[in-house]
Amino acid sequence: MLARFKGAFDGIEKLAGAGDARDSKSKMVNARAAKVFSDLKSEIVTDDPDFKARLMVILVYCYAVAILEYRHRVWPYNLMDLSRRIGELWEGMCLIAWTCAKHPGCAKSEEVFQFADVQQKFLSDLWDLIWDHPNVERVIDMVEDHIKPLNKTVNMASDKVFTRDGIVHVIDFKFSFNSNEKGNRDRLSLVGWAHKKRDPRTELLIAVCRQENNQYLETLRDEGWQIVTGRATYEKIGELTGTYLQPYLDEVVDFRSDLSDEFLAYIDSHADRMGCFLDWQVVRA
Protein backbone atom coordinates (compact mmCIF):
# COMPACT_ATOMS: atom_id res chain seq x y z
CA MET A 1 0.00 0.00 0.00
CA LEU A 2 2.79 2.41 0.84
CA ALA A 3 4.18 1.99 -2.68
CA ARG A 4 0.82 3.10 -4.11
CA PHE A 5 0.97 6.29 -2.08
CA LYS A 6 4.58 6.95 -3.02
CA GLY A 7 3.73 6.44 -6.70
CA ALA A 8 1.12 9.18 -6.46
CA PHE A 9 3.83 11.63 -5.48
CA ASP A 10 6.35 11.03 -8.23
CA GLY A 11 7.73 14.41 -9.19
CA ILE A 12 6.88 15.97 -5.84
CA GLU A 13 10.15 17.91 -5.93
CA LYS A 14 8.91 19.77 -9.01
CA LEU A 15 5.68 20.64 -7.21
CA ALA A 16 7.61 21.79 -4.16
CA GLY A 17 9.69 24.16 -6.29
CA ALA A 18 6.76 25.57 -8.22
CA GLY A 19 5.67 29.15 -7.68
CA ASP A 20 2.17 28.26 -6.46
CA ALA A 21 1.07 29.36 -3.01
CA ARG A 22 1.98 26.95 -0.27
CA ASP A 23 -1.64 26.31 0.70
CA SER A 24 -2.40 25.34 -2.91
CA LYS A 25 0.46 22.83 -2.83
CA SER A 26 -0.80 21.49 0.47
CA LYS A 27 -4.31 21.01 -0.92
CA MET A 28 -2.87 19.15 -3.90
CA VAL A 29 -0.97 16.78 -1.59
CA ASN A 30 -4.11 16.20 0.48
CA ALA A 31 -6.18 15.51 -2.64
CA ARG A 32 -3.67 13.03 -4.06
CA ALA A 33 -3.39 11.16 -0.76
CA ALA A 34 -7.17 11.10 -0.32
CA LYS A 35 -7.62 9.65 -3.82
CA VAL A 36 -5.18 6.81 -3.16
CA PHE A 37 -6.80 6.19 0.22
CA SER A 38 -10.26 5.98 -1.32
CA ASP A 39 -9.09 3.64 -4.10
CA LEU A 40 -7.32 1.30 -1.69
CA LYS A 41 -10.20 1.29 0.79
CA SER A 42 -12.59 0.22 -1.97
CA GLU A 43 -10.37 -2.81 -2.55
CA ILE A 44 -10.74 -4.02 1.04
CA VAL A 45 -13.60 -6.50 0.71
CA THR A 46 -13.91 -9.05 3.50
CA ASP A 47 -16.46 -10.25 6.02
CA ASP A 48 -13.77 -10.98 8.60
CA PRO A 49 -13.73 -7.99 10.99
CA ASP A 50 -10.27 -8.84 12.36
CA PHE A 51 -8.73 -9.10 8.90
CA LYS A 52 -10.50 -5.92 7.84
CA ALA A 53 -9.23 -4.10 10.94
CA ARG A 54 -5.65 -5.17 10.20
CA LEU A 55 -5.89 -4.00 6.58
CA MET A 56 -7.44 -0.71 7.67
CA VAL A 57 -4.63 -0.12 10.17
CA ILE A 58 -2.13 -0.65 7.35
CA LEU A 59 -4.07 1.70 5.08
CA VAL A 60 -4.47 4.49 7.64
CA TYR A 61 -0.81 4.18 8.61
CA CYS A 62 0.35 4.43 4.98
CA TYR A 63 -1.91 7.43 4.49
CA ALA A 64 -0.38 9.05 7.58
CA VAL A 65 3.14 8.48 6.27
CA ALA A 66 2.23 10.05 2.93
CA ILE A 67 0.47 13.06 4.46
CA LEU A 68 3.31 13.75 6.87
CA GLU A 69 6.12 13.24 4.37
CA TYR A 70 4.81 14.96 1.25
CA ARG A 71 2.94 17.81 2.90
CA HIS A 72 6.19 18.66 4.70
CA ARG A 73 8.12 18.66 1.43
CA VAL A 74 5.88 21.26 -0.19
CA TRP A 75 5.17 23.28 2.96
CA PRO A 76 7.26 22.47 6.05
CA TYR A 77 5.15 21.91 9.14
CA ASN A 78 5.33 24.22 12.09
CA LEU A 79 4.73 22.83 15.58
CA MET A 80 1.05 23.80 15.77
CA ASP A 81 0.15 22.43 12.34
CA LEU A 82 2.05 19.20 12.90
CA SER A 83 0.48 18.69 16.32
CA ARG A 84 -3.00 19.20 14.86
CA ARG A 85 -2.30 16.86 11.94
CA ILE A 86 -0.91 14.13 14.19
CA GLY A 87 -4.04 14.37 16.32
CA GLU A 88 -6.29 14.04 13.27
CA LEU A 89 -4.38 11.07 11.91
CA TRP A 90 -4.26 9.26 15.26
CA GLU A 91 -7.99 9.78 15.78
CA GLY A 92 -8.59 8.27 12.35
CA MET A 93 -6.58 5.25 13.43
CA CYS A 94 -8.67 4.83 16.59
CA LEU A 95 -11.95 5.11 14.69
CA ILE A 96 -11.09 1.95 12.74
CA ALA A 97 -12.30 0.04 15.79
CA TRP A 98 -15.83 1.37 15.21
CA THR A 99 -15.66 0.82 11.45
CA CYS A 100 -14.74 -2.80 12.17
CA ALA A 101 -16.64 -3.21 15.45
CA LYS A 102 -17.28 -6.80 16.50
CA HIS A 103 -19.65 -5.99 19.35
CA PRO A 104 -23.20 -6.18 17.93
CA GLY A 105 -24.48 -3.38 20.17
CA CYS A 106 -21.86 -0.85 19.05
CA ALA A 107 -22.90 1.76 16.50
CA LYS A 108 -22.27 5.34 15.49
CA SER A 109 -24.96 7.72 16.66
CA GLU A 110 -26.56 9.74 13.87
CA GLU A 111 -28.50 11.96 16.26
CA VAL A 112 -27.33 15.56 16.36
CA PHE A 113 -28.34 18.27 18.79
CA GLN A 114 -27.22 21.79 19.56
CA PHE A 115 -25.93 23.09 22.86
CA ALA A 116 -28.62 25.79 22.80
CA ASP A 117 -31.30 23.08 22.64
CA VAL A 118 -30.22 21.77 26.04
CA GLN A 119 -30.23 25.25 27.54
CA GLN A 120 -33.73 25.92 26.25
CA LYS A 121 -34.99 22.55 27.49
CA PHE A 122 -33.58 23.31 30.93
CA LEU A 123 -35.45 26.64 31.12
CA SER A 124 -38.62 25.09 29.73
CA ASP A 125 -38.58 22.35 32.36
CA LEU A 126 -37.97 24.96 35.05
CA TRP A 127 -40.91 27.01 33.83
CA ASP A 128 -43.19 23.96 33.98
CA LEU A 129 -42.03 23.34 37.54
CA ILE A 130 -42.60 26.83 38.92
CA TRP A 131 -45.22 28.34 36.62
CA ASP A 132 -47.63 28.96 39.50
CA HIS A 133 -45.01 30.47 41.79
CA PRO A 134 -46.04 34.02 42.82
CA ASN A 135 -42.68 35.39 41.66
CA VAL A 136 -42.20 33.10 38.69
CA GLU A 137 -40.78 35.73 36.32
CA ARG A 138 -38.25 36.87 38.90
CA VAL A 139 -37.16 33.28 39.50
CA ILE A 140 -36.70 32.72 35.77
CA ASP A 141 -34.69 35.94 35.48
CA MET A 142 -32.43 34.84 38.34
CA VAL A 143 -31.86 31.44 36.78
CA GLU A 144 -31.10 32.94 33.37
CA ASP A 145 -28.60 35.28 35.03
CA HIS A 146 -26.89 32.36 36.75
CA ILE A 147 -26.53 30.36 33.55
CA LYS A 148 -25.15 33.26 31.51
CA PRO A 149 -21.70 31.59 31.50
CA LEU A 150 -23.36 28.85 29.46
CA ASN A 151 -24.69 31.32 26.89
CA LYS A 152 -21.98 30.70 24.33
CA THR A 153 -21.51 28.77 21.14
CA VAL A 154 -20.17 25.31 21.91
CA ASN A 155 -18.97 22.99 19.18
CA MET A 156 -20.77 19.71 19.81
CA ALA A 157 -19.66 18.17 16.53
CA SER A 158 -15.95 17.71 17.23
CA ASP A 159 -16.54 14.84 19.67
CA LYS A 160 -17.49 11.40 18.44
CA VAL A 161 -20.80 9.99 19.65
CA PHE A 162 -21.51 6.25 19.66
CA THR A 163 -24.01 3.96 21.27
CA ARG A 164 -23.16 0.74 23.05
CA ASP A 165 -26.14 -1.42 23.97
CA GLY A 166 -28.36 1.65 23.80
CA ILE A 167 -26.15 3.82 26.03
CA VAL A 168 -24.69 6.97 24.46
CA HIS A 169 -20.90 7.28 24.67
CA VAL A 170 -19.26 10.64 23.94
CA ILE A 171 -15.57 10.29 23.12
CA ASP A 172 -13.00 13.03 22.68
CA PHE A 173 -9.76 11.82 21.10
CA LYS A 174 -6.57 13.70 21.89
CA PHE A 175 -3.06 12.68 20.95
CA SER A 176 -1.88 14.70 23.95
CA PHE A 177 -3.33 17.17 26.41
CA ASN A 178 -0.82 20.00 26.63
CA SER A 179 -0.40 23.24 28.50
CA ASN A 180 -2.42 25.19 25.93
CA GLU A 181 -5.53 23.04 26.39
CA LYS A 182 -7.42 25.20 28.89
CA GLY A 183 -9.85 26.34 26.20
CA ASN A 184 -10.56 22.76 25.21
CA ARG A 185 -10.95 21.80 28.87
CA ASP A 186 -13.63 24.45 29.26
CA ARG A 187 -15.36 23.29 26.08
CA LEU A 188 -15.38 19.68 27.28
CA SER A 189 -16.81 20.79 30.60
CA LEU A 190 -19.79 22.32 28.80
CA VAL A 191 -20.12 19.42 26.38
CA GLY A 192 -20.26 16.97 29.26
CA TRP A 193 -22.85 19.12 31.05
CA ALA A 194 -25.06 19.24 27.95
CA HIS A 195 -24.92 15.50 27.27
CA LYS A 196 -25.60 14.59 30.90
CA LYS A 197 -28.55 17.00 31.05
CA ARG A 198 -29.95 15.47 27.91
CA ASP A 199 -29.42 11.87 29.04
CA PRO A 200 -27.97 11.20 32.53
CA ARG A 201 -26.93 7.70 31.42
CA THR A 202 -24.44 9.12 28.91
CA GLU A 203 -20.86 7.91 29.33
CA LEU A 204 -18.13 10.55 28.82
CA LEU A 205 -14.67 9.43 27.75
CA ILE A 206 -11.45 11.25 26.90
CA ALA A 207 -9.00 9.00 25.04
CA VAL A 208 -5.41 10.28 25.00
CA CYS A 209 -2.46 8.60 23.33
CA ARG A 210 0.21 10.14 25.55
CA GLN A 211 0.55 9.13 29.17
CA GLU A 212 2.09 12.41 30.32
CA ASN A 213 -0.42 15.26 30.16
CA ASN A 214 -1.29 18.19 32.44
CA GLN A 215 -3.58 19.38 35.20
CA TYR A 216 -6.31 20.58 32.87
CA LEU A 217 -7.01 17.00 31.86
CA GLU A 218 -7.19 15.77 35.45
CA THR A 219 -9.78 18.37 36.47
CA LEU A 220 -12.27 16.85 34.02
CA ARG A 221 -12.45 13.66 36.08
CA ASP A 222 -14.38 15.59 38.71
CA GLU A 223 -16.93 16.56 36.05
CA GLY A 224 -17.86 13.03 35.09
CA TRP A 225 -15.32 12.32 32.34
CA GLN A 226 -13.50 9.01 32.34
CA ILE A 227 -9.91 9.45 31.18
CA VAL A 228 -7.74 6.76 29.62
CA THR A 229 -4.19 7.34 28.43
CA GLY A 230 -1.36 5.43 26.78
CA ARG A 231 -1.83 1.79 25.89
CA ALA A 232 -4.87 1.68 28.17
CA THR A 233 -6.62 3.80 25.51
CA TYR A 234 -6.45 0.97 22.97
CA GLU A 235 -7.62 -1.49 25.62
CA LYS A 236 -10.65 0.69 26.40
CA ILE A 237 -11.47 1.07 22.71
CA GLY A 238 -11.33 -2.72 22.43
CA GLU A 239 -13.70 -3.14 25.38
CA LEU A 240 -16.22 -0.80 23.75
CA THR A 241 -16.07 -2.19 20.21
CA GLY A 242 -14.75 -5.71 20.52
CA THR A 243 -11.92 -4.74 18.16
CA TYR A 244 -8.43 -4.51 19.66
CA LEU A 245 -6.06 -2.41 17.55
CA GLN A 246 -2.90 -2.66 19.65
CA PRO A 247 -1.52 -5.88 18.07
CA TYR A 248 -1.90 -4.40 14.59
CA LEU A 249 -0.26 -1.12 15.62
CA ASP A 250 2.65 -3.00 17.16
CA GLU A 251 3.03 -4.98 13.94
CA VAL A 252 2.57 -2.20 11.37
CA VAL A 253 3.48 1.25 12.70
CA ASP A 254 7.15 2.11 12.25
CA PHE A 255 7.46 5.75 11.25
CA ARG A 256 11.22 5.79 11.70
CA SER A 257 11.60 3.20 8.99
CA ASP A 258 9.12 4.69 6.54
CA LEU A 259 9.65 8.46 6.77
CA SER A 260 12.60 10.14 5.08
CA ASP A 261 15.80 11.03 6.89
CA GLU A 262 15.00 14.69 6.23
CA PHE A 263 11.63 14.51 7.95
CA LEU A 264 13.06 12.56 10.88
CA ALA A 265 15.87 15.09 11.24
CA TYR A 266 13.26 17.84 11.47
CA ILE A 267 11.39 15.93 14.18
CA ASP A 268 14.59 15.19 16.09
CA SER A 269 15.67 18.82 15.94
CA HIS A 270 12.55 19.61 17.99
CA ALA A 271 12.62 16.44 20.06
CA ASP A 272 11.58 18.21 23.25
CA ARG A 273 8.22 19.13 21.68
CA MET A 274 7.79 16.71 18.78
CA GLY A 275 9.63 13.61 19.95
CA CYS A 276 6.44 11.81 20.99
CA PHE A 277 4.53 12.46 17.75
CA LEU A 278 5.71 9.26 16.07
CA ASP A 279 5.18 6.97 19.06
CA TRP A 280 1.68 5.62 18.42
CA GLN A 281 2.33 2.31 20.17
CA VAL A 282 3.16 4.30 23.34
CA VAL A 283 6.37 2.43 23.97
CA ARG A 284 7.49 5.23 26.22
CA ALA A 285 5.66 7.52 28.60
C-alpha positions in Angstrom: 0.0 0.0 0.0 2.8 2.4 0.8 4.2 2.0 -2.7 0.8 3.1 -4.1 1.0 6.3 -2.1 4.6 7.0 -3.0 3.7 6.4 -6.7 1.1 9.2 -6.5 3.8 11.6 -5.5 6.3 11.0 -8.2 7.7 14.4 -9.2 6.9 16.0 -5.8 10.1 17.9 -5.9 8.9 19.8 -9.0 5.7 20.6 -7.2 7.6 21.8 -4.2 9.7 24.2 -6.3 6.8 25.6 -8.2 5.7 29.1 -7.7 2.2 28.3 -6.5 1.1 29.4 -3.0 2.0 26.9 -0.3 -1.6 26.3 0.7 -2.4 25.3 -2.9 0.5 22.8 -2.8 -0.8 21.5 0.5 -4.3 21.0 -0.9 -2.9 19.1 -3.9 -1.0 16.8 -1.6 -4.1 16.2 0.5 -6.2 15.5 -2.6 -3.7 13.0 -4.1 -3.4 11.2 -0.8 -7.2 11.1 -0.3 -7.6 9.7 -3.8 -5.2 6.8 -3.2 -6.8 6.2 0.2 -10.3 6.0 -1.3 -9.1 3.6 -4.1 -7.3 1.3 -1.7 -10.2 1.3 0.8 -12.6 0.2 -2.0 -10.4 -2.8 -2.6 -10.7 -4.0 1.0 -13.6 -6.5 0.7 -13.9 -9.0 3.5 -16.5 -10.3 6.0 -13.8 -11.0 8.6 -13.7 -8.0 11.0 -10.3 -8.8 12.4 -8.7 -9.1 8.9 -10.5 -5.9 7.8 -9.2 -4.1 10.9 -5.7 -5.2 10.2 -5.9 -4.0 6.6 -7.4 -0.7 7.7 -4.6 -0.1 10.2 -2.1 -0.7 7.3 -4.1 1.7 5.1 -4.5 4.5 7.6 -0.8 4.2 8.6 0.4 4.4 5.0 -1.9 7.4 4.5 -0.4 9.0 7.6 3.1 8.5 6.3 2.2 10.0 2.9 0.5 13.1 4.5 3.3 13.8 6.9 6.1 13.2 4.4 4.8 15.0 1.3 2.9 17.8 2.9 6.2 18.7 4.7 8.1 18.7 1.4 5.9 21.3 -0.2 5.2 23.3 3.0 7.3 22.5 6.0 5.1 21.9 9.1 5.3 24.2 12.1 4.7 22.8 15.6 1.1 23.8 15.8 0.2 22.4 12.3 2.0 19.2 12.9 0.5 18.7 16.3 -3.0 19.2 14.9 -2.3 16.9 11.9 -0.9 14.1 14.2 -4.0 14.4 16.3 -6.3 14.0 13.3 -4.4 11.1 11.9 -4.3 9.3 15.3 -8.0 9.8 15.8 -8.6 8.3 12.4 -6.6 5.2 13.4 -8.7 4.8 16.6 -12.0 5.1 14.7 -11.1 2.0 12.7 -12.3 0.0 15.8 -15.8 1.4 15.2 -15.7 0.8 11.4 -14.7 -2.8 12.2 -16.6 -3.2 15.4 -17.3 -6.8 16.5 -19.7 -6.0 19.4 -23.2 -6.2 17.9 -24.5 -3.4 20.2 -21.9 -0.9 19.1 -22.9 1.8 16.5 -22.3 5.3 15.5 -25.0 7.7 16.7 -26.6 9.7 13.9 -28.5 12.0 16.3 -27.3 15.6 16.4 -28.3 18.3 18.8 -27.2 21.8 19.6 -25.9 23.1 22.9 -28.6 25.8 22.8 -31.3 23.1 22.6 -30.2 21.8 26.0 -30.2 25.2 27.5 -33.7 25.9 26.2 -35.0 22.5 27.5 -33.6 23.3 30.9 -35.4 26.6 31.1 -38.6 25.1 29.7 -38.6 22.4 32.4 -38.0 25.0 35.1 -40.9 27.0 33.8 -43.2 24.0 34.0 -42.0 23.3 37.5 -42.6 26.8 38.9 -45.2 28.3 36.6 -47.6 29.0 39.5 -45.0 30.5 41.8 -46.0 34.0 42.8 -42.7 35.4 41.7 -42.2 33.1 38.7 -40.8 35.7 36.3 -38.2 36.9 38.9 -37.2 33.3 39.5 -36.7 32.7 35.8 -34.7 35.9 35.5 -32.4 34.8 38.3 -31.9 31.4 36.8 -31.1 32.9 33.4 -28.6 35.3 35.0 -26.9 32.4 36.7 -26.5 30.4 33.5 -25.1 33.3 31.5 -21.7 31.6 31.5 -23.4 28.8 29.5 -24.7 31.3 26.9 -22.0 30.7 24.3 -21.5 28.8 21.1 -20.2 25.3 21.9 -19.0 23.0 19.2 -20.8 19.7 19.8 -19.7 18.2 16.5 -15.9 17.7 17.2 -16.5 14.8 19.7 -17.5 11.4 18.4 -20.8 10.0 19.7 -21.5 6.3 19.7 -24.0 4.0 21.3 -23.2 0.7 23.0 -26.1 -1.4 24.0 -28.4 1.7 23.8 -26.1 3.8 26.0 -24.7 7.0 24.5 -20.9 7.3 24.7 -19.3 10.6 23.9 -15.6 10.3 23.1 -13.0 13.0 22.7 -9.8 11.8 21.1 -6.6 13.7 21.9 -3.1 12.7 21.0 -1.9 14.7 24.0 -3.3 17.2 26.4 -0.8 20.0 26.6 -0.4 23.2 28.5 -2.4 25.2 25.9 -5.5 23.0 26.4 -7.4 25.2 28.9 -9.9 26.3 26.2 -10.6 22.8 25.2 -10.9 21.8 28.9 -13.6 24.5 29.3 -15.4 23.3 26.1 -15.4 19.7 27.3 -16.8 20.8 30.6 -19.8 22.3 28.8 -20.1 19.4 26.4 -20.3 17.0 29.3 -22.9 19.1 31.1 -25.1 19.2 27.9 -24.9 15.5 27.3 -25.6 14.6 30.9 -28.5 17.0 31.1 -29.9 15.5 27.9 -29.4 11.9 29.0 -28.0 11.2 32.5 -26.9 7.7 31.4 -24.4 9.1 28.9 -20.9 7.9 29.3 -18.1 10.5 28.8 -14.7 9.4 27.7 -11.4 11.3 26.9 -9.0 9.0 25.0 -5.4 10.3 25.0 -2.5 8.6 23.3 0.2 10.1 25.5 0.5 9.1 29.2 2.1 12.4 30.3 -0.4 15.3 30.2 -1.3 18.2 32.4 -3.6 19.4 35.2 -6.3 20.6 32.9 -7.0 17.0 31.9 -7.2 15.8 35.4 -9.8 18.4 36.5 -12.3 16.8 34.0 -12.5 13.7 36.1 -14.4 15.6 38.7 -16.9 16.6 36.1 -17.9 13.0 35.1 -15.3 12.3 32.3 -13.5 9.0 32.3 -9.9 9.4 31.2 -7.7 6.8 29.6 -4.2 7.3 28.4 -1.4 5.4 26.8 -1.8 1.8 25.9 -4.9 1.7 28.2 -6.6 3.8 25.5 -6.4 1.0 23.0 -7.6 -1.5 25.6 -10.6 0.7 26.4 -11.5 1.1 22.7 -11.3 -2.7 22.4 -13.7 -3.1 25.4 -16.2 -0.8 23.8 -16.1 -2.2 20.2 -14.7 -5.7 20.5 -11.9 -4.7 18.2 -8.4 -4.5 19.7 -6.1 -2.4 17.5 -2.9 -2.7 19.7 -1.5 -5.9 18.1 -1.9 -4.4 14.6 -0.3 -1.1 15.6 2.7 -3.0 17.2 3.0 -5.0 13.9 2.6 -2.2 11.4 3.5 1.2 12.7 7.1 2.1 12.3 7.5 5.7 11.3 11.2 5.8 11.7 11.6 3.2 9.0 9.1 4.7 6.5 9.6 8.5 6.8 12.6 10.1 5.1 15.8 11.0 6.9 15.0 14.7 6.2 11.6 14.5 8.0 13.1 12.6 10.9 15.9 15.1 11.2 13.3 17.8 11.5 11.4 15.9 14.2 14.6 15.2 16.1 15.7 18.8 15.9 12.5 19.6 18.0 12.6 16.4 20.1 11.6 18.2 23.2 8.2 19.1 21.7 7.8 16.7 18.8 9.6 13.6 19.9 6.4 11.8 21.0 4.5 12.5 17.8 5.7 9.3 16.1 5.2 7.0 19.1 1.7 5.6 18.4 2.3 2.3 20.2 3.2 4.3 23.3 6.4 2.4 24.0 7.5 5.2 26.2 5.7 7.5 28.6 
